[in-house]
Amino acid sequence: MKSLTLGALLTALFVIAAALSFLWTPGDVEAMNIAARLKPPSAEYLLGTDHFGRDILSLIMVGARTSIAVALVAVGIGMGVGVPLGLAAAATRGSLLDETLSRANDLIFAFPSLVIAILITAILGPGAVNAILAIGIFNIPVFARLSRAAALSLWKRDFILAARTCGKSRARISAEHILPNIANLLIVQGTIQFSLGILAEAGLSYVGLGAQPPVPSWGRMLADAQTMVALAPHVAIIPGAAIVLMVLGLNLLGDGLRDHLDPRLQKVRA
């Protein structure tokens, strides 16, 4: 429960900051103030300023909004497409759909996810929308493989056989009996893919393929700061720490949810 609580607190901190940025930020993220450039953290600028004199706290808040939006929609694409495919493949085990899905998953998993995302965005062009598509496309086989494997372990269970005896179709059994029983696995995997989506968005923005200026992004903040680390280390440390804390919070949240939702672990604790 400690990991669940800590993960939830860290995640909530960034979610609240992102939501608050719609209404208020300490400074204007698009306004440049060269006279105040590279100032260290102080009472006036809590996290300092960047090379354009912009308030870093404001950039972190709006950047959180960008990262969360990209990762959340990308995970939604992965779950929305991958889970039905996995359930259909499990329901028709050995069919052309099942074999095609398995071979496609093997092909995609042969390459690192970030490399595939960079390739897709390089073809489609830079931008937040294309970053969402790139990350979402890689999430599809992740959820398809997970849901297929989890569903296959349930198809021979007695309650599934009883449902088939009652004349229910495979599609109805998948929706009414299989999906609710694997929902905990999907939720945990969703938090993990969410954290990977944050990293992927930061990586794409770092190489110039993610959200484009003037939209703030943690990855681009790191890229802009790499030549000023010796002069103003806070410019690189703060966005890097934001990425680490956000990913750490989501991973702890995922671990905590797994412990809380897995009935086998609950029996061990009991």
LUMVEX-437821 format. One record per residue (C-alpha): residue number from 1; residue in three letters; y, x, z. Coordinates in nm, 3 decimals. Layout:
// residues N
NODE   resi   resn     north      east        up
NODE    NUM    ala         Y         X         Z
...
//
This chain:
// residues 270
NODE   resi   resn     north      east        up
NODE      1    met     0.000     0.000     0.000
NODE      2    lys     0.233     0.296     0.052
NODE      3    ser     0.218     0.388    -0.317
NODE      4    leu     0.272     0.026    -0.416
NODE      5    thr     0.577    -0.005    -0.189
NODE      6    leu     0.731     0.326    -0.293
NODE      7    gly     0.662     0.262    -0.660
NODE      8    ala     0.810    -0.086    -0.639
NODE      9    leu     1.124     0.048    -0.465
NODE     10    leu     1.181     0.325    -0.720
NODE     11    thr     1.123     0.088    -1.011
NODE     12    ala     1.345    -0.180    -0.859
NODE     13    leu     1.625     0.076    -0.810
NODE     14    phe     1.644     0.150    -1.181
NODE     15    val     1.593    -0.213    -1.283
NODE     16    ile     1.882    -0.318    -1.057
NODE     17    ala     2.099    -0.037    -1.194
NODE     18    ala     2.020    -0.145    -1.550
NODE     19    ala     2.094    -0.510    -1.473
NODE     20    leu     2.417    -0.420    -1.293
NODE     21    ser     2.533    -0.217    -1.595
NODE     22    phe     2.571    -0.542    -1.792
NODE     23    leu     2.843    -0.648    -1.546
NODE     24    trp     2.990    -0.327    -1.406
NODE     25    thr     2.980     0.052    -1.430
NODE     26    pro     3.198     0.304    -1.243
NODE     27    gly     3.347     0.422    -1.573
NODE     28    asp     3.364     0.340    -1.942
NODE     29    val     3.064     0.506    -2.111
NODE     30    glu     3.250     0.520    -2.445
NODE     31    ala     3.581     0.656    -2.312
NODE     32    met     3.626     1.034    -2.332
NODE     33    asn     3.838     1.227    -2.083
NODE     34    ile     3.841     1.592    -2.186
NODE     35    ala     4.060     1.683    -1.887
NODE     36    ala     3.774     1.579    -1.656
NODE     37    arg     3.486     1.735    -1.852
NODE     38    leu     3.192     1.899    -1.670
NODE     39    lys     3.318     1.811    -1.323
NODE     40    pro     3.052     1.845    -1.050
NODE     41    pro     2.954     1.550    -0.828
NODE     42    ser     3.242     1.444    -0.605
NODE     43    ala     3.394     1.139    -0.438
NODE     44    glu     3.567     1.050    -0.765
NODE     45    tyr     3.261     1.107    -0.983
NODE     46    leu     2.949     1.057    -0.772
NODE     47    leu     2.719     1.230    -1.022
NODE     48    gly     2.984     1.435    -1.202
NODE     49    thr     3.094     1.416    -1.565
NODE     50    asp     2.948     1.535    -1.894
NODE     51    his     3.099     1.754    -2.168
NODE     52    phe     3.310     1.462    -2.290
NODE     53    gly     3.440     1.379    -1.943
NODE     54    arg     3.231     1.061    -1.918
NODE     55    asp     3.102     0.946    -1.581
NODE     56    ile     2.734     1.046    -1.558
NODE     57    leu     2.647     0.767    -1.313
NODE     58    ser     2.767     0.512    -1.568
NODE     59    leu     2.566     0.684    -1.841
NODE     60    ile     2.254     0.681    -1.621
NODE     61    met     2.294     0.310    -1.550
NODE     62    val     2.336     0.213    -1.915
NODE     63    gly     2.070     0.464    -2.018
NODE     64    ala     1.827     0.292    -1.780
NODE     65    arg     1.898    -0.032    -1.962
NODE     66    thr     1.814     0.132    -2.294
NODE     67    ser     1.493     0.297    -2.170
NODE     68    ile     1.365    -0.014    -1.992
NODE     69    ala     1.440    -0.241    -2.289
NODE     70    val     1.266    -0.012    -2.540
NODE     71    ala     0.960     0.045    -2.319
NODE     72    leu     0.931    -0.319    -2.214
NODE     73    val     0.942    -0.459    -2.568
NODE     74    ala     0.706    -0.186    -2.691
NODE     75    val     0.451    -0.272    -2.420
NODE     76    gly     0.495    -0.640    -2.506
NODE     77    ile     0.410    -0.563    -2.869
NODE     78    gly     0.106    -0.363    -2.763
NODE     79    met    -0.026    -0.635    -2.535
NODE     80    gly     0.065    -0.922    -2.766
NODE     81    val    -0.125    -0.774    -3.060
NODE     82    gly    -0.382    -0.547    -2.898
NODE     83    val    -0.529    -0.786    -2.640
NODE     84    pro    -0.615    -1.065    -2.888
NODE     85    leu    -0.766    -0.808    -3.123
NODE     86    gly    -0.976    -0.659    -2.843
NODE     87    leu    -1.094    -0.999    -2.725
NODE     88    ala    -1.184    -1.102    -3.081
NODE     89    ala    -1.374    -0.778    -3.138
NODE     90    ala    -1.570    -0.823    -2.815
NODE     91    ala    -1.649    -1.185    -2.899
NODE     92    thr    -1.786    -1.080    -3.240
NODE     93    arg    -1.951    -0.755    -3.138
NODE     94    gly    -2.097    -0.569    -3.435
NODE     95    ser    -1.888    -0.762    -3.688
NODE     96    leu    -1.664    -0.611    -3.955
NODE     97    leu    -1.362    -0.674    -3.731
NODE     98    asp    -1.524    -0.492    -3.440
NODE     99    glu    -1.623    -0.191    -3.649
NODE    100    thr    -1.287    -0.172    -3.824
NODE    101    leu    -1.098    -0.191    -3.493
NODE    102    ser    -1.316     0.078    -3.335
NODE    103    arg    -1.270     0.319    -3.627
NODE    104    ala    -0.894     0.254    -3.641
NODE    105    asn    -0.868     0.323    -3.267
NODE    106    asp    -1.059     0.650    -3.305
NODE    107    leu    -0.826     0.756    -3.587
NODE    108    ile    -0.508     0.680    -3.393
NODE    109    phe    -0.629     0.841    -3.070
NODE    110    ala    -0.705     1.162    -3.263
NODE    111    phe    -0.329     1.234    -3.264
NODE    112    pro    -0.088     1.265    -2.968
NODE    113    ser     0.112     0.947    -2.914
NODE    114    leu     0.451     1.119    -2.928
NODE    115    val     0.363     1.287    -3.259
NODE    116    ile     0.274     0.948    -3.409
NODE    117    ala     0.596     0.797    -3.272
NODE    118    ile     0.802     1.082    -3.422
NODE    119    leu     0.624     1.039    -3.756
NODE    120    ile     0.691     0.664    -3.766
NODE    121    thr     1.057     0.694    -3.669
NODE    122    ala     1.105     0.980    -3.915
NODE    123    ile     0.977     0.750    -4.191
NODE    124    leu     1.161     0.436    -4.081
NODE    125    gly     1.475     0.616    -3.968
NODE    126    pro     1.634     0.676    -3.625
NODE    127    gly     1.736     0.390    -3.399
NODE    128    ala     1.630     0.190    -3.096
NODE    129    val     1.456    -0.081    -3.302
NODE    130    asn     1.244     0.170    -3.491
NODE    131    ala     1.166     0.351    -3.164
NODE    132    ile     1.038     0.020    -3.024
NODE    133    leu     0.819    -0.030    -3.330
NODE    134    ala     0.684     0.325    -3.312
NODE    135    ile     0.594     0.306    -2.943
NODE    136    gly     0.465    -0.049    -2.978
NODE    137    ile     0.235     0.042    -3.267
NODE    138    phe     0.067     0.310    -3.057
NODE    139    asn     0.029     0.069    -2.765
NODE    140    ile    -0.173    -0.174    -2.979
NODE    141    pro    -0.496     0.033    -2.989
NODE    142    val    -0.460     0.118    -2.619
NODE    143    phe    -0.472    -0.248    -2.517
NODE    144    ala    -0.722    -0.336    -2.789
NODE    145    arg    -0.971    -0.077    -2.666
NODE    146    leu    -0.921    -0.166    -2.300
NODE    147    ser    -0.955    -0.541    -2.352
NODE    148    arg    -1.259    -0.497    -2.577
NODE    149    ala    -1.440    -0.274    -2.328
NODE    150    ala    -1.357    -0.500    -2.033
NODE    151    ala    -1.455    -0.815    -2.226
NODE    152    leu    -1.788    -0.670    -2.340
NODE    153    ser    -1.887    -0.614    -1.976
NODE    154    leu    -1.833    -0.986    -1.908
NODE    155    trp    -2.002    -1.149    -2.205
NODE    156    lys    -2.349    -1.119    -2.047
NODE    157    arg    -2.241    -1.254    -1.709
NODE    158    asp    -2.390    -1.581    -1.588
NODE    159    phe    -2.064    -1.778    -1.589
NODE    160    ile    -2.007    -1.684    -1.954
NODE    161    leu    -2.360    -1.791    -2.045
NODE    162    ala    -2.296    -2.120    -1.865
NODE    163    ala    -1.977    -2.172    -2.065
NODE    164    arg    -2.164    -2.106    -2.389
NODE    165    thr    -2.434    -2.352    -2.284
NODE    166    cys    -2.164    -2.616    -2.241
NODE    167    gly    -2.076    -2.570    -2.607
NODE    168    lys    -1.748    -2.383    -2.569
NODE    169    ser    -1.644    -2.170    -2.866
NODE    170    arg    -1.610    -1.793    -2.838
NODE    171    ala    -1.233    -1.821    -2.879
NODE    172    arg    -1.208    -2.074    -2.597
NODE    173    ile    -1.434    -1.867    -2.371
NODE    174    ser    -1.217    -1.560    -2.438
NODE    175    ala    -0.900    -1.749    -2.349
NODE    176    glu    -1.027    -1.947    -2.050
NODE    177    his    -1.279    -1.712    -1.889
NODE    178    ile    -1.255    -1.356    -2.024
NODE    179    leu    -0.877    -1.309    -2.025
NODE    180    pro    -0.816    -1.426    -1.664
NODE    181    asn    -1.089    -1.192    -1.540
NODE    182    ile    -0.945    -0.884    -1.709
NODE    183    ala    -0.579    -0.966    -1.636
NODE    184    asn    -0.568    -0.722    -1.343
NODE    185    leu    -0.677    -0.435    -1.569
NODE    186    leu    -0.416    -0.529    -1.827
NODE    187    ile    -0.140    -0.543    -1.565
NODE    188    val    -0.225    -0.198    -1.433
NODE    189    gln    -0.249    -0.054    -1.784
NODE    190    gly     0.079    -0.223    -1.868
NODE    191    thr     0.261    -0.034    -1.593
NODE    192    ile     0.107     0.293    -1.713
NODE    193    gln     0.209     0.227    -2.073
NODE    194    phe     0.553     0.128    -1.947
NODE    195    ser     0.597     0.472    -1.791
NODE    196    leu     0.467     0.640    -2.108
NODE    197    gly     0.712     0.427    -2.306
NODE    198    ile     0.998     0.562    -2.094
NODE    199    leu     0.884     0.917    -2.171
NODE    200    ala     0.837     0.841    -2.539
NODE    201    glu     1.183     0.685    -2.569
NODE    202    ala     1.336     0.988    -2.396
NODE    203    gly     1.143     1.222    -2.624
NODE    204    leu     1.251     1.039    -2.940
NODE    205    ser     1.613     1.032    -2.825
NODE    206    tyr     1.593     1.402    -2.739
NODE    207    val     1.509     1.489    -3.100
NODE    208    gly     1.764     1.241    -3.236
NODE    209    leu     1.523     0.965    -3.344
NODE    210    gly     1.583     0.716    -3.061
NODE    211    ala     1.890     0.514    -2.968
NODE    212    gln     2.194     0.637    -3.158
NODE    213    pro     2.549     0.702    -3.031
NODE    214    pro     2.745     0.547    -2.874
NODE    215    val     2.445     0.387    -2.695
NODE    216    pro     2.366     0.610    -2.392
NODE    217    ser     2.013     0.748    -2.363
NODE    218    trp     1.856     0.977    -2.103
NODE    219    gly     1.682     1.182    -2.370
NODE    220    arg     1.999     1.245    -2.566
NODE    221    met     2.182     1.332    -2.243
NODE    222    leu     1.924     1.608    -2.193
NODE    223    ala     1.961     1.725    -2.551
NODE    224    asp     2.341     1.740    -2.520
NODE    225    ala     2.315     1.931    -2.191
NODE    226    gln     2.069     2.200    -2.298
NODE    227    thr     2.343     2.445    -2.400
NODE    228    met     2.542     2.388    -2.078
NODE    229    val     2.275     2.435    -1.812
NODE    230    ala     2.424     2.760    -1.685
NODE    231    leu     2.780     2.626    -1.687
NODE    232    ala     2.714     2.279    -1.541
NODE    233    pro     2.350     2.237    -1.432
NODE    234    his     2.407     1.884    -1.299
NODE    235    val     2.455     1.760    -1.657
NODE    236    ala     2.086     1.835    -1.728
NODE    237    ile     1.937     1.792    -1.381
NODE    238    ile     2.056     1.434    -1.325
NODE    239    pro     1.914     1.267    -1.642
NODE    240    gly     1.597     1.475    -1.603
NODE    241    ala     1.561     1.355    -1.243
NODE    242    ala     1.619     0.995    -1.356
NODE    243    ile     1.331     1.021    -1.605
NODE    244    val     1.102     1.181    -1.346
NODE    245    leu     1.180     0.924    -1.075
NODE    246    met     1.143     0.630    -1.312
NODE    247    val     0.807     0.750    -1.443
NODE    248    leu     0.692     0.841    -1.092
NODE    249    gly     0.786     0.497    -0.964
NODE    250    leu     0.594     0.322    -1.242
NODE    251    asn     0.287     0.540    -1.193
NODE    252    leu     0.288     0.476    -0.818
NODE    253    leu     0.335     0.107    -0.888
NODE    254    gly     0.038     0.113    -1.124
NODE    255    asp    -0.181     0.293    -0.870
NODE    256    gly    -0.078     0.050    -0.599
NODE    257    leu    -0.146    -0.252    -0.819
NODE    258    arg    -0.487    -0.112    -0.909
NODE    259    asp    -0.577    -0.071    -0.543
NODE    260    his    -0.444    -0.416    -0.462
NODE    261    leu    -0.600    -0.604    -0.754
NODE    262    asp    -0.938    -0.427    -0.783
NODE    263    pro    -1.187    -0.631    -0.575
NODE    264    arg    -1.421    -0.333    -0.543
NODE    265    leu    -1.152    -0.126    -0.374
NODE    266    gln    -1.067    -0.420    -0.151
NODE    267    lys    -1.430    -0.432    -0.033
NODE    268    val    -1.423    -0.058     0.044
NODE    269    arg    -1.108    -0.102     0.256
NODE    270    ala    -1.264    -0.399     0.434
//
